[in-house]
Structures are given as C-alpha cells and as structure tokens.
C-alpha cells in the first residue's frame, strides 16, 4: 500500500509539474503574442502618422524649364551631327525668305498715285514728264510703264509686246531665289528622316551588341530617330509659312503689274501716242 501510495503521489507530482510547465509556456506564448500585437499596432500607428504627415506636407512644385533650355536639351539629345544639318537648313532657308520679303517690300509702291501722275502727264501731252515720274519711282510697275512710254513712236502692237516681254523679266526677278526656299523646305524633313533611319540602325546595333531587346537598350537610338524627325518637320513647316507669305506678295505685285499695263495702254490709245499703220 505504501509503495502504491508513493507511486500515485509521484505520478500526481509529475502531472502537477507538467501542468504548471504547460501553463507557464501558455502564459509566455500569450505574453509574446501580446507583445507582437502591440508592436504591430505601434508600427501601424507610426506608418499612419508618417503617411498623414506626408499627405499634409505641401508638395513642392518643380521649377518650370524655360523653352530655350528645353530646346537646347532636345537639340543635344537628338545628336548634334544630325541636328546641326537641320539647323543649317533652317538658317539658310530663312535667310532667303527674309531677303525676298525685304526685296518685295521695296518694290511695292502706291500704284494708284503712280498711275494718276502718269495719266495727268499724258493728258497734258507731256510724255517726257510721264517718263520722269516712272524713273523716280522704284519697282517693276514703274519700270514696265517706262518701257511702254519709251516706244510711243512705234506701233501699238510693238508697245504691247515690249510691255509683255519686260513684264515677264520683272516677274522672274520677283521669283528669284524662291527655288532655293523650296529646296530647303524639302531638305529639312529629308534630313530629319535620315536621322530617323540612322537612329534605328544605332538601336539595332545596340541590340546586337547586348543581345537583348529591352526598352533601355533601344531607347537611345529611338530618341535620336524621333527628335531629328520632329525638328525636320518643324523646320519645313516654318519655311513653308514664310514661302507662302512670299508667294502672296509676288502675286499681289504681279496683279498690280498687269492692271497698270492695261491702264497705260488705254491711256496711250486714247491720247493717240503711237505710230499709226
């Protein structure tokens, strides 16, 4: 009995010890869980506070880049060797446009006042005065009228042929250098497309060298291709606007030349200032 009681007592003590150990482990595990939860809550609170602080903080706007600086940056990124050709085409084309505009502005005169002075001199029978008026006036209109008045001693047919022939010469002078403007209008986008093709070749060379077709590999060549194309098209558009303005002024002066020629012939016919057959 005593041995049995001793065994039971030992088993009881062992069970009690095991239970206490389990409870202690459970308590420790619970404490660790609470610590983890507390740390998680603290971390979440810190993150929320940081987000709130970031949200509430004023966002500093980046300084806007000036147009001149952006243009210079893109020019460099587009490869200066090709962009320089496009720039040269634009400079030379604009030089021809400005030269034509200045010349045409100098040739334009007040045709109503000119023809009124010529009509007054012819009405008075003073052909020399009419010639002097034409000599003092610049421009193709006055030059054509002068050529017609020089031949008042010839037949009417000869006067008309002289006016028409000299009118053609003056029209050619008005259109001088316009072919160069057309050339640079065509060259600018062609140079841009040349840069495009070479940029694509550069991209494929880089793919072959690296052995990869990722965007970062081809980005450099593609940027050169696109920027040169954009600049070439922009230059062509600018030159085209100036060229159309030049053509408009040429058409206006040509119309004045034709109108004044007809009026001069009418004056000569009415006054009889020509040789009769």
Helices and strands as residue ranges (DSSP letters): H 2-56, H 67-77, H 80-107, H 111-123, H 127-136, H 140-150, H 156-174, H 178-210, H 215-271
